[in-house]
């Protein structure tokens, strides 16, 4: 499971930075702390499927782009 969390985090950070979106922007969209977004990007948090769907929506991408 740890591997999938790391992969999700790397994909999220890559797409987010390419689109010029800050962790704060995503945190406000999801109504969570910026630290939580940082933990996801660093593979330290294991978000639910619902949260992954919201993450994808917040950066205007498909879920599979985050988990591939």
N, C-alpha and C positions, 0 to 999 in steps of 0.2 A: 504494500500500500504506500510505503514511503516513496518509492520510485514514481508512482503516479502523481503524488503531491508535488514532488520536485518538478516533474514535467509540466504539470499544470501551471505552477508558479513561473517557470521560465517562459512558457508560451504567453502567459498573461503579461509579463513584464515586457517581452519583445513587442507584442502587438500594441500595448499601451504606449510605449515610448515612440514607436513608429508613427502613431497617430497624435502624438503630443498631448496625451491625456495624463494628468497627474494622479497619484494615489489618492490625494484629497478629493479630486473630482469623483472618483469611483466610490470612495467612502461616503461622500454626501449622497450619491445616487442610491447606494444600498442602505444608508442610514446606519453605518457602522464606523468604528474608529479607523483612522489611517493606519494605525499599528496593526490592526487585523488584516488589512490589505497587504501590508509589508510581510506579515507572517505567512500569508498565502503565497506571495511571490518567492519567499525563501524556503518554501516547502515545510514550514513549521505548523501550518494549520491544515486541517482536512475539511474543506467546506462541503456542505450538503449539495445534492443535485440542484435543489432550488436556488441555492446561492450561486452555483456555477452558471445556471441559466441567467441569473440577474447580472453576474459579471460580464457574460457575453453580451447581453443587451446594453450594459453601460459603456462598452467599448465598440458597440455596433459591429459585432462579428457573430459567427455561428458557434455553437457549443463545441462542435467537433474541432474547430480551430484551436480551442484551448486544451483539449484532451488528447489530441493526436500525438 
